Amino acid sequence: MPTIDGARLLGDLNRLRDFGRYETGVHRPTYSPIDMESRHWIAGRMAEAGLEPEIDGIGNILGRSPAPGPKLLVGSHSESQNHAGWLDGALGVMFGLELARVLPGQIDVAAWADEEGHYGVFLGSRSAIGDVTDAEIDACRNATQGKPLRTALAEAGLADRPRLRVDPARYRGYLEAHIEQGDELEALALKIGIVTSIVGIWTFRVTFTGVQNHAGTTRMAIRKDAGVALVKLCTAIEQRMPEVAGPRSVWTIGRITLSPGAQSIIPGGAEMLVQMRDADPAVLARMRTALHALVAEANAGPCPATIEQIFETTPKLMAPPFRAALGRSAERHAPRLFQHMPSGAGHDAQILAELMPAAMLFVPSIGGISHHIAEDTAPDDIVLGCQVMADAAADILMG
Amino acid sequence: MPTIDGARLLGDLNRLRDFGRYETGVHRPTYSPIDMESRHWIAGRMAEAGLEPEIDGIGNILGRSPAPGPKLLVGSHSESQNHAGWLDGALGVMFGLELARVLPGQIDVAAWADEEGHYGVFLGSRSAIGDVTDAEIDACRNATQGKPLRTALAEAGLADRPRLRVDPARYRGYLEAHIEQGDELEALALKIGIVTSIVGIWTFRVTFTGVQNHAGTTRMAIRKDAGVALVKLCTAIEQRMPEVAGPRSVWTIGRITLSPGAQSIIPGGAEMLVQMRDADPAVLARMRTALHALVAEANAGPCPATIEQIFETTPKLMAPPFRAALGRSAERHAPRLFQHMPSGAGHDAQILAELMPAAMLFVPSIGGISHHIAEDTAPDDIVLGCQVMADAAADILMG
């Protein structure tokens, strides 16, 4: 069984942290100069590990081994959210690099571009499985400042590069490590999470149309206040969802907008985004049915209501043989300190799972914090996670 | 008793409508070039009516009669909200002009600047009663695009003009006509509203502090969702207020903001503006007490809550003798077609009432619509309203 070099792994992770260091976290948005610098550094480290790295036309780094024989693809993404944490995707990329060193010739490493959605939705990994058209790239813009993706790619020196496709025939499958981003492992004093499935994410936009009017001269009895109608629905959602949701379901109203949004004007319009996540499509369907029923009830009130689904990913099961291999390895290195659990966050692994067997491993997030400069994981937990993944990879490759 | 010239009045109102005409309404924000053009035109019409007009350093137009003897000050404001209605404010100024013609030597006419709050709160009328300091003017900025008031005044050619003060010794009092802006007169098929008092407006900012976190990885049980806390309070307000409010009280939640306001992030902060209006200070105090109690209850939940009052005007009683004179006149010209009623909107009359007896007359708003291009009043109702005010003014001046 391979033995990883914990100091080397932590050294690489800390070196990568320097690219865009921001207080205790990093600011390394996709295609920014510092992100591109870090990609070239990662490619260099891949080459030193005996891989043949290539940065492609969407910014993916694919480090391929020239050796023959069966292989695993291992990776994650290397850019960060704005002013966010240092580990997020970087951890999984550096785990891949370390695995390539201790399992020479058997591991290819990937650093997918823009998993964090600065320009699109899983742009890098979706491009690698052939799911991104040129027309989609033409249409993408930076979510923060609106820069067209084409401009960003040109500035990053990627405009003339081809986009690489991953060849499923080359691989036994795909492995990805990630920080948990929740507090469950920590709360249960566990060290390793083996992902059973990645949740589906369904987002809905609910809109109410009222009558905008003067907040002083319009009697309460004749008002059609879109904000009041929306608030009532929010309350109904908070009451109803626990009755139809599963034990691990989550739902979030992350945005509410009243228009025009002035203190002396009765809102004539109101809109909110309702997101639900679960690993079980049947649970998601139940939650959607309940939401639709509540909107229909609301629609019978003074302000017409509409609902529209604006985002949908399907829950993705992780490959059972890979989960079993991760379980055996965890049992060896962290007996009784691991669990099987769904991922509440989306990951590139759900994209790769369209093409080949895929699995994921979680290490604990201190305080459950992520996407924040305070994001961290104990060094021992990082090293342990990588060792568990290395053994599991060797196991899968021998199988 | 004086007899007004309805055609002349409607002609003047329609001429004024041309300044900034926007579809069926007007766009004439304070100190804009078209607003200043209209002010010079109004001053010209005042001069033709035998007054000595002056546009002062805050943009007020004061047209004073050179004749000796007791006088009434009559007016309103002439600018509009952005892309709004043609009558609001303009009606009261043109009523003043017509009264000056039919009661020569006894009426001074005022067109107060910026009642609509493009730069401040009742800037013109407050300046005229000595309630606006130079420091306040230094601090004011345009609510829409941020231009400093000083810049706007300079561009309008007003920078070097003195600000005029109204001398209470000169007047019996102040009269203002306005469109109702509500639908009560129309709903009751009445033609004239005699204002009993102008409501007090109290606005509160309520803020919740939660914990911003990942909407996928944070279990429902450990969330501190500031948006959920805010929505609960909104619902409690909607339930509780009717129990403590008066029959004519209104309350409005015109703005809700969740931060950061993204579909995949649990809101770490939430804020709303709660406004209440009533003509009775005791009712307002009761509503405030109830709101504070609800916020205190909410504060005991997972997200700390704070409340801060950000706006407060006192209800202003209109002068009983003036109301009586308006009532006699209405009884003569529109028997049984008038009522006494509070004003749910704020008006310059509440400012002038600090200095002298003041009263207001309402004409019906078609469909209760105001601050919108559809704002309108039937021509016959406009003419009737002006005649009622003219007789009442004569009555008061004889008194």
Interface residues (C-beta under 8 A of the other chain):
Chain A: E180 Q181 G182 D183 E184 V199 I201 T203 Q212 N213 H214 A215 G216 T217 T218 R219 M220 I222 D225 G227 V228 V231 K232 C234 T235 E238 P242 R248 S249 V250 W251 T252 I253 G254 R255 I256 T257 L258 G261 A262 Q263 S264 I265 I266 P267 L273 Q275 R277 F311 S343 G344 A345 G346 S365 G368 I369 S370 H371 H372
Chain B: E180 Q181 G182 D183 E184 V199 I201 T203 Q212 N213 H214 A215 G216 T217 T218 R219 M220 I222 D225 G227 V228 V231 K232 C234 T235 E238 P242 R248 S249 V250 W251 T252 I253 G254 R255 I256 T257 L258 G261 A262 Q263 S264 I265 I266 P267 L273 Q275 R277 F311 S343 G344 A345 G346 G368 I369 S370 H371 H372
